Amino acid sequence: MKFSDAFHVIAKPIGPICNMDCKYCFYLEKENLYPGKKNWNMSDSVLENFIHQYIQTQSVPQINFTWQGGEPTLLGVEFFRKAVQLQKKYSDGKIIVNSLQTNGLLLDDEWCGFFKENNFLIGLSIDGPEELHDHYRVFKGNQPSFRKVIHGLELLKKHNVEFNTLSCINRVNSYEPLKVYNFLKGIGSTFLQFIPIVERKADLTEQTKLELVSPDFSGEAEVTDWSVESKQYGRFLISIFDEWVRKDVGNIFIQMFEVSLESWFGKPQSLCVFRETCGTAMAIEHNGDLYSCDHYVYPENKLGNIIETGIASLVDSPQEFQFGMNKRDLLPKYCRECEVKFACNGECPKHRFIKTPDGEEGLNYLCAGYKIFFNHAAPYMRYMANELKQHRSPSTVIKWALEKDLGFPNFNVGRNDGCPCGSGKKYKNCCGIFS
């Protein structure tokens, strides 16, 4: 199977241009890749070529468009009306699905009416309650943004627009997991994405003028003071998981937990960072430049321009194939022998910049956090995966988790019996170890 048979491209139709100045944003400084640029709007020609090629190239019945930035709503509603018309023109019987990631600041009745009419799924960026959100998500001049985001959220609800929330987990809000979780539930979010913020900073590189460096950077660079700490990210996930697995399974969908369940169920993970290989999730800039990944928008990872070469040739290029295989092939021995490798697969190569305990390069910065989370979640994941295999709802884990907390009194399990969690160990050596 060729990459071009089924792939995904995040479209950046206004490049890195944004009406906010979030302190942790990795994309704002990408302006430096296009020195002297004045007009960042994707041209009609690039838009039509992208839509036509993206639909035509793939051999799948549904084509998913994802619009990001920067802030894509800066282009105005008419740009996306034009995009929808082009999608209809070139759909050729395929189902077209659109999602758009926004900070919510420019949303009004016109925008929300358009989203509803055209079945857009909206991702709203919000990092938690006001004091946590406003710590990093600010306007230029350090002005807070929370109240305007909430106004945009209320408009989405008013027009019954389907939305989910994307929360960047950073050095500050990672210490308030339940405050973040309960707030997001309280504003009506039922599908939550948590994105760990991890960036390294160096002196401006001479060629690109970028401070935030790629994983391949070999010079001196320090993890930024806004990046989440590894073990704290794991503790953040555990705190929310323990609440979710006892109360909210089946009603609240958390991307990280849903993808983890795919791993235990034996399905290919739907989120690229946990797949064994990558290379099928790229990013296109405003001028048609195609990059290997949204997190690899660096000169060395530019595949070419879709106007000059064509998207199929770029997606199937030896450069992109090697990029995708490197995720698996360069995994350190420490990771290959890890008990949770099947769920993590070394996570995103972007974060693989520390050394293993035995000194091998290429360990993921978030490794310690993922290990404590996956091991903590394992009994519950095993139970839910088994329920799915028996064609039952995984939400039964709520009752099971409460039984587990009490030592499985209704299971009539002896200390030498197999543990009800499905680990294959004796109860006394597993969930009954502290009872």
Disulfide bonds with the S-S distance in Angstrom:
none
